[in-house]
Amino acid sequence: MTLEIPKELKPKDGRFGCGPSKVRTEAFAKVAEQAGTLLGTSHRQAPVRQLVKRMREGLSSLFSLPEGYEVVLGNGGATCFWDIATFCLIQERSQHLSFGEFSSKFASAAKAAPHLADPVVIKSDFGTHPEAVADESVDVYAFTHNETSTGVAMEIKRPLDSSGKPASGLVLVDATSGAGGLRFDPREADAYYFAPQKSFGSDGGLFIAVMSPAAIERSKKIGESGRFIPAFLDLNTAIDNSRLDQTYNTPSIVTMAVMAEQIDWFNENGGLEWAASRSDKSAEIIYGWAENSDFATPFAANPKDRSHVVATIDFADEIDASQIAKTLRQNGIVDTEPYRKLGRNQLRVAMFPGIDPEDIEALTGCVDYIVKNM
Ligand SMILES: *Cc1c(COP(=O)(O)O)cnc(C)c1O
């Protein structure tokens, strides 16, 4: 028999997945209004190019990009960008901080590339993150702003060499779930890349990379070096097209349109600071609840490592978290299951800026209700 959660305890919106994540119905409704003029029209003509321009300018403003930084986009999502970086940004050897599923995948892509030397991979236990080490033998440092699989976030800072100066390699940051929900200084990164289906509450399929002049220069240099680069993975082609507010091949216009609405929503309300503070509020609620609970504990032991956009909450052995997730799902509250390969007795909850902190509060009430009545 299904346990029914009283209606008054339930969140207004029951979507807590970490990607695809909650798409705000208001954003989607705005896109629907333009359906007759924008959707189903050429991506080489003014209306769609205007949309790409709106996204690029909106992101420059959201991230307060310094002079010379560019917003580059193309098809394929964040996973595709790992291959792009493997071909177009790593000169010879990369260093990877590996602390979960996503960060380990980029390291594997670099290791498999026959044209690169074996990467340096620095690992740490799940639930923590390692620190980068300045190393003259590497030309790329690969970070993950928020490791979505474990709910651990790290601060974006260039590694410092022994004289206290920033190391010379490029800093590439997988910010797929962090971008838009976590603060960062763009000067500390050379490619800050992400996809729209996490903090930006849109759909998947696109990659967006905020690139520094040094990263653009590196891509150009490798492009001229004669290295074989598959056409679809050629970053220089993506840069050229982005400068024209286009993509190399046909993009999903709906994905971009919802993304543009979300970027505007952030900017109109106070930008990244506002968006991040919504996630801060949700994080305060859920971690505070877990710390005061008899049966739940935040997975990341160190509060500094705990992500403000993805919470991972462990449960006491006698309580079956998968049963809680299942009961929530039966009540229309979905996608709180933990990352499948982590294999812990845990719930994982998205706290992206589009998710109302009050709904996070309501979710904790629902979990308490289930545990009491289980
Ligand atoms: C979701 C996610 C990815 C994969 O994104 P796709 O768009 O599905 O390729 C990569 N890295 C992180 C940190 C993610 O959260």
PDBQT file of the ligand as one rigid body, heavy atoms in Angstrom, charges set to zero:
ROOT
HETATM    1  C1  LIG A 401      25.364  16.580 -15.843  1.00  0.00    +0.000 C 
HETATM    2  C2  LIG A 401      26.820  16.792 -15.805  1.00  0.00    +0.000 A 
HETATM    3  C3  LIG A 401      27.633  16.500 -16.909  1.00  0.00    +0.000 A 
HETATM    4  C4  LIG A 401      27.080  15.891 -18.162  1.00  0.00    +0.000 C 
HETATM    5  O1  LIG A 401      26.324  16.822 -18.862  1.00  0.00    +0.000 OA
HETATM    6  P1  LIG A 401      25.701  16.436 -20.283  1.00  0.00    +0.000 P 
HETATM    7  O2  LIG A 401      25.110  17.728 -20.751  1.00  0.00    +0.000 OA
HETATM    8  O3  LIG A 401      24.701  15.354 -20.035  1.00  0.00    +0.000 OA
HETATM    9  O4  LIG A 401      26.802  15.975 -21.135  1.00  0.00    +0.000 OA
HETATM   10  C5  LIG A 401      28.968  16.757 -16.808  1.00  0.00    +0.000 A 
HETATM   11  N1  LIG A 401      29.506  17.282 -15.697  1.00  0.00    +0.000 NA
HETATM   12  C6  LIG A 401      28.761  17.579 -14.612  1.00  0.00    +0.000 A 
HETATM   13  C7  LIG A 401      29.416  18.172 -13.424  1.00  0.00    +0.000 C 
HETATM   14  C8  LIG A 401      27.399  17.344 -14.640  1.00  0.00    +0.000 A 
HETATM   15  O5  LIG A 401      26.658  17.650 -13.575  1.00  0.00    +0.000 OA
ENDROOT
TORSDOF 0
